[in-house]
Amino acid sequence: MAMLKVIEVLAESDKSWEDAAQSAVQQAGKNVRNIKSIYIKDFEATVDNARLVKYRVNAKISFVLE
């Protein structure tokens, strides 16, 4: 049975929440191996002049411990 570890990260994008989630996985992947899943805990956006300009996610990323 594999043991997993979960880390919590914040990520931001100018495009979309999906892009912010992808960025979270890519950035985490630079420091950890064997990422298995991402759970989006919260969504947030910055508004400017009645438009969404920044998309943020608070995510939990799980990976297999070696």
N, C-alpha and C positions, 0 to 999 in steps of 0.2 A: 504494500500500500504506500503510495506517494504522500509526502507531507508537503502542504502548500503554505506559503506565506502571503499575507495581504499587506499592500502598502496603499496609502491614500495620497492622491496627487491632485493638483489643480492645474488646469490647462486652459489656454485662451486661443481664440481664432478670430480673424476678421471676416471669415466666410460663413461658418455654420457651427452648430453644436456637434455635428458629426465630424467635422474637420478638427474641432477642439479635442474630441475623443481620440481621433487618429493620432493627433499630435502627442497626447498623453502616452499612448502606447509606444510611439516611436522614441520619445524622449526617455521613457522608463527602460526601453530596450537597450539603450546605450550603457546602462549600469547593471541590469539584471538579465539573466537568461531564462528560457523556458516559460515565458508568459503564456498563461492558459486562458485568462478571461479578464474582462473589464466590466465593472458594475457602476453605472452612473448614478451617483447618490443625489446630486443636485444640479440643476440648470440655472444659469444666471446670465443676464445680458445688460450691457450698458447702452443707454439711449441718448442720442444727441439729435436735437431738432426733429423729434417725433419719429426717429428711425433707429433701428438696432444697428449698433456699430461694432460691438465686441460681444462675442459669445464665449461663455465660460462654463466649464464642467468641473464638478468635484467628483472624482472617480476613485474607485477601489480596484486595484490591479492585483490579480493573484498569479503566482508563479510557483513552480515546483522547486523545492529545496534539493540540492545535490547531496 
